Amino acid sequence: MEDWQYAQADRSEELAQHHHFSMTKHQDGRDIPFAITVKEYAVAPKGQHLRFFAQADRPVNQATAGFVPSGWGDSVLKALADCMRLIRQFPCEE
């Protein structure tokens, strides 16, 4: 465990370190910027087995059933890659 994780006194506090990333989706001749935050929890949140959660800053697939891309993983890489896969897979229809 890293030092910062010992600051959490109770699991319900959901202490997390944030990692920030950005990517650009090229779609229909446009560049659409996305910011992605990956939360690295000191201990997996209640009901989860994984400690890393990634979430984009904007929705995709708005014309059909819009949702905000996200992903869970057992590392920053896996959570980030899962979120980016959804950004690539669905159109951004602003």
N, CA, C and O atoms as a MOPAC input file, in Angstrom:
PM7 MOZYME 1SCF
protein

 N      0.82800 1    -1.18900 1     0.00000 1
 C      0.00000 1     0.00000 1     0.00000 1
 C      0.87000 1     1.25000 1     0.00000 1
 O      1.93900 1     1.28200 1     0.61100 1
 N      0.40000 1     2.26200 1    -0.68600 1
 C      1.08100 1     3.54700 1    -0.67500 1
 C      0.68300 1     4.30700 1     0.58700 1
 O     -0.36500 1     4.04100 1     1.17500 1
 N      1.51900 1     5.24800 1     0.99800 1
 C      1.29500 1     5.98700 1     2.24000 1
 C     -0.08100 1     6.65200 1     2.31700 1
 O     -0.73500 1     6.58400 1     3.35800 1
 N     -0.53700 1     7.29800 1     1.22500 1
 C     -1.78900 1     8.04600 1     1.26400 1
 C     -2.97400 1     7.15600 1     1.63700 1
 O     -3.95200 1     7.64000 1     2.20700 1
 N     -2.90100 1     5.87600 1     1.32700 1
 C     -4.02100 1     4.97300 1     1.58400 1
 C     -4.25100 1     4.75300 1     3.07500 1
 O     -5.35400 1     4.38300 1     3.47800 1
 N     -3.23000 1     4.97300 1     3.89800 1
 C     -3.36700 1     4.80100 1     5.34300 1
 C     -4.14300 1     5.95400 1     5.99500 1
 O     -4.51300 1     5.85000 1     7.16500 1
 N     -4.39200 1     7.02700 1     5.28200 1
 C     -5.14400 1     8.16000 1     5.83000 1
 C     -6.61700 1     7.82300 1     6.02800 1
 O     -7.29600 1     8.46200 1     6.83100 1
 N     -7.10900 1     6.83600 1     5.31200 1
 C     -8.52300 1     6.45500 1     5.41800 1
 C     -8.75400 1     5.70200 1     6.73200 1
 O     -8.08900 1     4.70500 1     7.01100 1
 N     -9.70500 1     6.19400 1     7.53400 1
 C    -10.01600 1     5.56200 1     8.81600 1
 C    -11.11100 1     4.51400 1     8.67700 1
 O    -11.15300 1     3.54000 1     9.42900 1
 N    -12.00400 1     4.72400 1     7.70000 1
 C    -13.15000 1     3.83100 1     7.53800 1
 C    -13.40000 1     3.61800 1     6.05000 1
 O    -13.30000 1     4.56000 1     5.26400 1
 N    -13.71700 1     2.41100 1     5.66500 1
 C    -13.95500 1     2.06900 1     4.25600 1
 C    -15.02900 1     2.95100 1     3.61700 1
 O    -14.96000 1     3.25400 1     2.42600 1
 N    -16.02400 1     3.36200 1     4.41400 1
 C    -17.13100 1     4.15700 1     3.87100 1
 C    -16.68000 1     5.55200 1     3.41400 1
 O    -17.42200 1     6.23300 1     2.70600 1
 N    -15.48300 1     5.98300 1     3.80700 1
 C    -14.96800 1     7.28200 1     3.36100 1
 C    -14.62300 1     7.28500 1     1.87500 1
 O    -14.59200 1     8.34500 1     1.25000 1
 N    -14.36800 1     6.12500 1     1.31200 1
 C    -14.04400 1     5.97400 1    -0.11800 1
 C    -12.93500 1     6.92900 1    -0.57100 1
 O    -13.06100 1     7.60500 1    -1.59100 1
 N    -11.85900 1     6.97100 1     0.19600 1
 C    -10.69600 1     7.78600 1    -0.16400 1
 C    -10.15700 1     7.31900 1    -1.51800 1
 O     -9.99100 1     6.12200 1    -1.75100 1
 N     -9.88600 1     8.27800 1    -2.40300 1
 C     -9.37500 1     7.93600 1    -3.73200 1
 C     -8.38900 1     8.98700 1    -4.21600 1
 O     -8.52300 1    10.17800 1    -3.93300 1
 N     -7.41500 1     8.51800 1    -4.93900 1
 C     -6.47500 1     9.40400 1    -5.64200 1
 C     -6.97000 1     9.50200 1    -7.08100 1
 O     -7.37500 1     8.49900 1    -7.66900 1
 N     -6.93900 1    10.71000 1    -7.64900 1
 C     -7.41700 1    10.90100 1    -9.01700 1
 C     -6.24500 1    10.97900 1    -9.99500 1
 O     -5.23100 1    11.62500 1    -9.73200 1
 N     -6.41500 1    10.30200 1   -11.12700 1
 C     -5.45800 1    10.35900 1   -12.23300 1
 C     -6.21800 1    10.97600 1   -13.41400 1
 O     -7.31600 1    10.52200 1   -13.73700 1
 N     -5.65700 1    11.99000 1   -14.05400 1
 C     -6.34700 1    12.69600 1   -15.13500 1
 C     -5.69300 1    12.41000 1   -16.48300 1
 O     -4.47000 1    12.42300 1   -16.62000 1
 N     -6.55500 1    12.15000 1   -17.48300 1
 C     -6.10000 1    11.85400 1   -18.84200 1
 C     -6.98500 1    12.60300 1   -19.82500 1
 O     -8.08100 1    13.03800 1   -19.47300 1
 N     -6.51800 1    12.75300 1   -21.03800 1
 C     -7.34300 1    13.32800 1   -22.09700 1
 C     -7.12600 1    12.54000 1   -23.37800 1
 O     -6.07000 1    11.94800 1   -23.60100 1
 N     -8.14500 1    12.55200 1   -24.20300 1
 C     -8.04100 1    11.93100 1   -25.52600 1
 C     -8.88900 1    12.74100 1   -26.49300 1
 O     -9.78000 1    13.48200 1   -26.07600 1
 N     -8.61600 1    12.60100 1   -27.77600 1
 C     -9.39100 1    13.26600 1   -28.80500 1
 C    -10.01600 1    12.21200 1   -29.69800 1
 O     -9.32700 1    11.35300 1   -30.24900 1
 N    -11.33600 1    12.29000 1   -29.83200 1
 C    -12.04700 1    11.38100 1   -30.73200 1
 C    -12.21900 1    12.10000 1   -32.06400 1
 O    -12.73700 1    13.21600 1   -32.11100 1
 N    -11.78700 1    11.46500 1   -33.13700 1
 C    -11.92900 1    12.01700 1   -34.47800 1
 C    -13.18000 1    11.40500 1   -35.08700 1
 O    -13.24800 1    10.19700 1   -35.31200 1
 N    -14.16900 1    12.25100 1   -35.35200 1
 C    -15.46300 1    11.76200 1   -35.84400 1
 C    -16.04000 1    12.76100 1   -36.83900 1
 O    -16.17500 1    13.94400 1   -36.52600 1
 N    -16.37200 1    12.29800 1   -38.01100 1
 C    -17.01700 1    13.12300 1   -39.03700 1
 C    -16.26400 1    14.43200 1   -39.29500 1
 O    -16.87800 1    15.49100 1   -39.42200 1
 N    -14.93900 1    14.35500 1   -39.37100 1
 C    -14.12000 1    15.52300 1   -39.64900 1
 C    -13.97700 1    16.47800 1   -38.47100 1
 O    -13.45600 1    17.58200 1   -38.63000 1
 N    -14.43100 1    16.07000 1   -37.30300 1
 C    -14.33000 1    16.91400 1   -36.10600 1
 C    -13.39500 1    16.26100 1   -35.09500 1
 O    -13.21300 1    15.04400 1   -35.08500 1
 N    -12.82100 1    17.08400 1   -34.26400 1
 C    -12.02700 1    16.60300 1   -33.13500 1
 C    -12.82400 1    16.88000 1   -31.86800 1
 O    -13.13400 1    18.03200 1   -31.56400 1
 N    -13.15100 1    15.83300 1   -31.13600 1
 C    -13.95300 1    15.95900 1   -29.91900 1
 C    -13.07500 1    15.59000 1   -28.72900 1
 O    -12.67300 1    14.43600 1   -28.58500 1
 N    -12.77700 1    16.57100 1   -27.87400 1
 C    -11.91600 1    16.28300 1   -26.72200 1
 C    -12.69900 1    15.61500 1   -25.58500 1
 O    -13.84700 1    15.96500 1   -25.31200 1
 N    -12.06900 1    14.67500 1   -24.95100 1
 C    -12.62300 1    14.01000 1   -23.76700 1
 C    -11.59500 1    14.09900 1   -22.64900 1
 O    -10.40100 1    13.90300 1   -22.87500 1
 N    -12.06000 1    14.39200 1   -21.45600 1
 C    -11.22600 1    14.30900 1   -20.25800 1
 C    -11.70200 1    13.07100 1   -19.49500 1
 O    -12.90400 1    12.85000 1   -19.34300 1
 N    -10.77000 1    12.28500 1   -19.02800 1
 C    -11.09600 1    11.05300 1   -18.30700 1
 C    -10.40800 1    11.09900 1   -16.95000 1
 O     -9.20900 1    11.36000 1   -16.85600 1
 N    -11.17300 1    10.84400 1   -15.91400 1
 C    -10.63300 1    10.77600 1   -14.56400 1
 C    -10.69100 1     9.33400 1   -14.09100 1
 O    -11.74000 1     8.69400 1   -14.15000 1
 N     -9.56500 1     8.83000 1   -13.62500 1
 C     -9.51600 1     7.48900 1   -13.03700 1
 C     -9.33300 1     7.66900 1   -11.53700 1
 O     -8.36700 1     8.28200 1   -11.08200 1
 N    -10.28500 1     7.12000 1   -10.77400 1
 C    -10.18700 1     7.14000 1    -9.31800 1
 C     -9.51000 1     5.85100 1    -8.86400 1
 O     -9.93700 1     4.75100 1    -9.21500 1
 N     -8.45800 1     6.00600 1    -8.08700 1
 C     -7.76800 1     4.86500 1    -7.48400 1
 C     -8.16600 1     4.83800 1    -6.01400 1
 O     -7.64400 1     5.61000 1    -5.21100 1
 N     -9.08200 1     3.95800 1    -5.66900 1
 C     -9.56900 1     3.87800 1    -4.29700 1
 C     -8.55400 1     3.18500 1    -3.39800 1
 O     -7.85900 1     2.26200 1    -3.82500 1
 N     -8.47600 1     3.64000 1    -2.14400 1
 C     -7.60200 1     2.98600 1    -1.17400 1
 C     -8.06100 1     1.54400 1    -0.96000 1
 O     -7.24200 1     0.63000 1    -0.86000 1
 N     -9.35500 1     1.35500 1    -0.89100 1
 C     -9.98900 1     0.03800 1    -0.76200 1
 C    -11.17600 1     0.04600 1    -1.70800 1
 O    -11.86400 1     1.06200 1    -1.81100 1
 N    -11.43400 1    -1.03500 1    -2.39000 1
 C    -12.55900 1    -1.09500 1    -3.32000 1
 C    -13.84400 1    -0.64800 1    -2.62700 1
 O    -14.10100 1    -1.05900 1    -1.49600 1
 N    -14.66500 1     0.19100 1    -3.28400 1
 C    -15.92100 1     0.63400 1    -2.68300 1
 C    -16.85000 1    -0.55100 1    -2.39800 1
 O    -16.73500 1    -1.61200 1    -3.01200 1
 N    -17.75600 1    -0.34700 1    -1.46800 1
 C    -18.70800 1    -1.39800 1    -1.10400 1
 C    -19.43200 1    -1.89900 1    -2.35300 1
 O    -19.91400 1    -1.10300 1    -3.15900 1
 N    -19.50400 1    -3.19800 1    -2.50600 1
 C    -20.16400 1    -3.80000 1    -3.66000 1
 C    -19.26400 1    -3.99100 1    -4.86500 1
 O    -19.69500 1    -4.55000 1    -5.87300 1
 N    -18.01800 1    -3.53500 1    -4.77900 1
 C    -17.07400 1    -3.67800 1    -5.88000 1
 C    -15.89300 1    -4.53000 1    -5.43900 1
 O    -15.55700 1    -4.59200 1    -4.25600 1
 N    -15.27300 1    -5.18300 1    -6.41000 1
 C    -14.06900 1    -5.96100 1    -6.13000 1
 C    -12.83000 1    -5.27300 1    -6.70100 1
 O    -11.70100 1    -5.66900 1    -6.41300 1
 N    -13.05400 1    -4.23300 1    -7.51600 1
 C    -11.95500 1    -3.55000 1    -8.19400 1
 C    -11.74200 1    -2.16700 1    -7.59600 1
 O    -12.69100 1    -1.54000 1    -7.12500 1
 N    -10.50500 1    -1.69100 1    -7.61400 1
 C    -10.14400 1    -0.42300 1    -6.97600 1
 C    -10.04100 1     0.76300 1    -7.92600 1
 O     -9.88900 1     1.89500 1    -7.46800 1
 N    -10.11900 1     0.53800 1    -9.24000 1
 C     -9.90400 1     1.61500 1   -10.19700 1
 C    -11.16500 1     1.85200 1   -11.03100 1
 O    -11.70300 1     0.92500 1   -11.63600 1
 N    -11.63300 1     3.11600 1   -11.05400 1
 C    -12.83600 1     3.47800 1   -11.79900 1
 C    -12.53300 1     4.68200 1   -12.67900 1
 O    -12.06800 1     5.71200 1   -12.19100 1
 N    -12.79800 1     4.55100 1   -13.97700 1
 C    -12.57600 1     5.63200 1   -14.93700 1
 C    -13.91100 1     6.16000 1   -15.43600 1
 O    -14.85100 1     5.39300 1   -15.64300 1
 N    -13.99000 1     7.48600 1   -15.63100 1
 C    -15.21800 1     8.07800 1   -16.15000 1
 C    -14.87000 1     9.28100 1   -17.01400 1
 O    -14.03500 1    10.10800 1   -16.64800 1
 N    -15.53200 1     9.36400 1   -18.17800 1
 C    -15.32600 1    10.48400 1   -19.10000 1
 C    -16.12700 1    11.69400 1   -18.62700 1
 O    -16.98700 1    11.58300 1   -17.75300 1
 N    -15.83100 1    12.84700 1   -19.21900 1
 C    -16.48700 1    14.09200 1   -18.82000 1
 C    -17.70300 1    14.44400 1   -19.66900 1
 O    -18.36200 1    15.45000 1   -19.40700 1
 N    -18.01000 1    13.64000 1   -20.67700 1
 C    -19.16100 1    13.95100 1   -21.52900 1
 C    -19.81200 1    12.66100 1   -22.01500 1
 O    -19.16000 1    11.61900 1   -22.08800 1
 N    -21.09900 1    12.73400 1   -22.34800 1
 C    -21.80600 1    11.53600 1   -22.80300 1
 C    -21.53100 1    11.22100 1   -24.27100 1
 O    -21.03000 1    12.05700 1   -25.02300 1
 N    -21.86400 1    10.01900 1   -24.64700 1
 C    -21.84600 1     9.55800 1   -26.03900 1
 C    -23.20600 1     8.93100 1   -26.32800 1
 O    -23.99200 1     8.69900 1   -25.40900 1
 N    -23.48600 1     8.65400 1   -27.60200 1
 C    -24.69800 1     7.95700 1   -28.01900 1
 C    -25.97200 1     8.71000 1   -27.61900 1
 O    -26.99200 1     8.08600 1   -27.32500 1
 N    -25.91800 1    10.05000 1   -27.60500 1
 C    -27.01300 1    10.86500 1   -27.10800 1
 C    -28.32100 1    10.68800 1   -27.88600 1
 O    -29.39500 1    10.78600 1   -27.29200 1
 N    -28.26100 1    10.43300 1   -29.18700 1
 C    -29.47600 1    10.33400 1   -29.99700 1
 C    -30.27400 1     9.06600 1   -29.71200 1
 O    -31.48400 1     9.04200 1   -29.93800 1
 N    -29.63500 1     8.03400 1   -29.23000 1
 C    -30.32100 1     6.76300 1   -28.97600 1
 C    -30.55800 1     6.54800 1   -27.49400 1
 O    -31.70000 1     6.54800 1   -27.03400 1
 N    -29.50500 1     6.36900 1   -26.76600 1
 C    -29.57700 1     6.15700 1   -25.31300 1
 C    -28.26200 1     6.65500 1   -24.73300 1
 O    -27.33200 1     5.88100 1   -24.50700 1
 N    -28.20200 1     7.94500 1   -24.49800 1
 C    -26.95800 1     8.55800 1   -24.04600 1
 C    -26.46300 1     8.00600 1   -22.71800 1
 O    -27.25000 1     7.67100 1   -21.83300 1
 N    -25.16600 1     7.92100 1   -22.59800 1
 C    -24.53100 1     7.49100 1   -21.34700 1
 C    -23.11900 1     8.05900 1   -21.29600 1
 O    -22.53200 1     8.41400 1   -22.31800 1
 N    -22.59600 1     8.13500 1   -20.09200 1
 C    -21.23000 1     8.61200 1   -19.88400 1
 C    -20.31200 1     7.39600 1   -19.83400 1
 O    -20.48500 1     6.53300 1   -18.97300 1
 N    -19.34500 1     7.31000 1   -20.73400 1
 C    -18.42900 1     6.16800 1   -20.74000 1
 C    -17.68400 1     6.03400 1   -19.40800 1
 O    -17.24900 1     7.01900 1   -18.81000 1
 N    -17.55500 1     4.80200 1   -18.97500 1
 C    -16.83600 1     4.52800 1   -17.72700 1
 C    -16.25000 1     3.12400 1   -17.80500 1
 O    -16.52500 1     2.37000 1   -18.73800 1
 N    -15.44800 1     2.79400 1   -16.81900 1
 C    -14.87100 1     1.45400 1   -16.78900 1
 C    -14.23200 1     1.16000 1   -15.45200 1
 O    -13.68700 1     2.05600 1   -14.80700 1
 N    -14.29500 1    -0.08400 1   -15.03500 1
 C    -13.65700 1    -0.56500 1   -13.81000 1
 C    -12.47700 1    -1.44200 1   -14.19400 1
 O    -12.46500 1    -2.02900 1   -15.27500 1
 N    -11.49200 1    -1.53600 1   -13.32200 1
 C    -10.35700 1    -2.41300 1   -13.57400 1
 C     -9.53200 1    -2.61400 1   -12.32600 1
 O     -9.74800 1    -1.96500 1   -11.30300 1
 N     -8.57900 1    -3.52900 1   -12.42800 1
 C     -7.67800 1    -3.76800 1   -11.29700 1
 C     -6.37200 1    -2.98600 1   -11.44600 1
 O     -5.40400 1    -3.23200 1   -10.72700 1
 N     -6.36100 1    -2.03200 1   -12.39900 1
 C     -5.23000 1    -1.12800 1   -12.57700 1
 C     -5.73400 1     0.13200 1   -13.28000 1
 O     -6.82400 1     0.13800 1   -13.85200 1
 N     -4.93000 1     1.20000 1   -13.23200 1
 C     -5.27400 1     2.42400 1   -13.95900 1
 C     -5.44000 1     2.10000 1   -15.44000 1
 O     -6.39300 1     2.54900 1   -16.07600 1
 N     -4.51800 1     1.32700 1   -15.97900 1
 C     -4.55400 1     0.98400 1   -17.39900 1
 C     -5.84800 1     0.28600 1   -17.79400 1
 O     -6.46500 1     0.65600 1   -18.79400 1
 N     -6.26500 1    -0.70100 1   -17.04100 1
 C     -7.46400 1    -1.46400 1   -17.41300 1
 C     -8.73000 1    -0.61600 1   -17.32800 1
 O     -9.58700 1    -0.70400 1   -18.20800 1
 N     -8.86000 1     0.19700 1   -16.29300 1
 C    -10.03500 1     1.05700 1   -16.18200 1
 C    -10.04600 1     2.10500 1   -17.29300 1
 O    -11.08500 1     2.34000 1   -17.90900 1
 N     -8.90000 1     2.73600 1   -17.55500 1
 C     -8.77900 1     3.73800 1   -18.60500 1
 C     -9.07900 1     3.13600 1   -19.97600 1
 O     -9.82300 1     3.72300 1   -20.76100 1
 N     -8.51200 1     1.98400 1   -20.26400 1
 C     -8.72000 1     1.33300 1   -21.56800 1
 C    -10.19100 1     0.96800 1   -21.77300 1
 O    -10.70400 1     1.08800 1   -22.88600 1
 N    -10.86700 1     0.52800 1   -20.72600 1
 C    -12.28200 1     0.16500 1   -20.83000 1
 C    -13.12200 1     1.40100 1   -21.15600 1
 O    -14.01900 1     1.33800 1   -21.99700 1
 N    -12.83800 1     2.50900 1   -20.50100 1
 C    -13.54700 1     3.76200 1   -20.75900 1
 C    -13.28200 1     4.25300 1   -22.18600 1
 O    -14.21100 1     4.66300 1   -22.88300 1
 N    -12.02800 1     4.21300 1   -22.61800 1
 C    -11.67800 1     4.66400 1   -23.96600 1
 C    -12.31900 1     3.79400 1   -25.04100 1
 O    -12.68800 1     4.29100 1   -26.10500 1
 N    -12.45400 1     2.50000 1   -24.76700 1
 C    -13.10600 1     1.59000 1   -25.72200 1
 C    -14.54400 1     2.03800 1   -25.98300 1
 O    -15.00300 1     2.01700 1   -27.12500 1
 N    -15.25600 1     2.44200 1   -24.92800 1
 C    -16.63900 1     2.89600 1   -25.09300 1
 C    -16.70600 1     4.22800 1   -25.83500 1
 O    -17.62100 1     4.44500 1   -26.62900 1
 N    -15.75300 1     5.11600 1   -25.58800 1
 C    -15.71500 1     6.38600 1   -26.32200 1
 C    -15.53000 1     6.13100 1   -27.81200 1
 O    -16.17800 1     6.76900 1   -28.64100 1
 N    -14.64500 1     5.19900 1   -28.15000 1
 C    -14.40500 1     4.86700 1   -29.56700 1
 C    -15.61900 1     4.18700 1   -30.19200 1
 O    -15.94000 1     4.43200 1   -31.35500 1
 N    -16.29100 1     3.33500 1   -29.42600 1
 C    -17.36600 1     2.49100 1   -29.95800 1
 C    -18.65100 1     3.25500 1   -30.28400 1
 O    -19.35200 1     2.90400 1   -31.23300 1
 N    -18.96300 1     4.28900 1   -29.51100 1
 C    -20.23100 1     4.98300 1   -29.68400 1
 C    -20.01400 1     6.40900 1   -30.18700 1
 O    -19.02500 1     7.05200 1   -29.83400 1
 N    -20.94800 1     6.90600 1   -31.02100 1
 C    -20.80900 1     8.25900 1   -31.56000 1
 C    -21.07200 1     9.32000 1   -30.49800 1
 O    -21.81400 1     9.09700 1   -29.54100 1
 N    -20.45500 1    10.46100 1   -30.68800 1
 C    -20.70900 1    11.62400 1   -29.85300 1
 C    -21.61700 1    12.53600 1   -30.66100 1
 O    -21.18800 1    13.13700 1   -31.64600 1
 N    -22.86300 1    12.63800 1   -30.24400 1
 C    -23.88900 1    13.36900 1   -31.02500 1
 C    -24.35300 1    14.58600 1   -30.22900 1
 O    -25.37000 1    14.53700 1   -29.53600 1
 N    -23.61000 1    15.65600 1   -30.33400 1
 C    -23.93200 1    16.85800 1   -29.56800 1
 C    -24.96500 1    17.70500 1   -30.27100 1
 O    -25.35100 1    18.75700 1   -29.76300 1

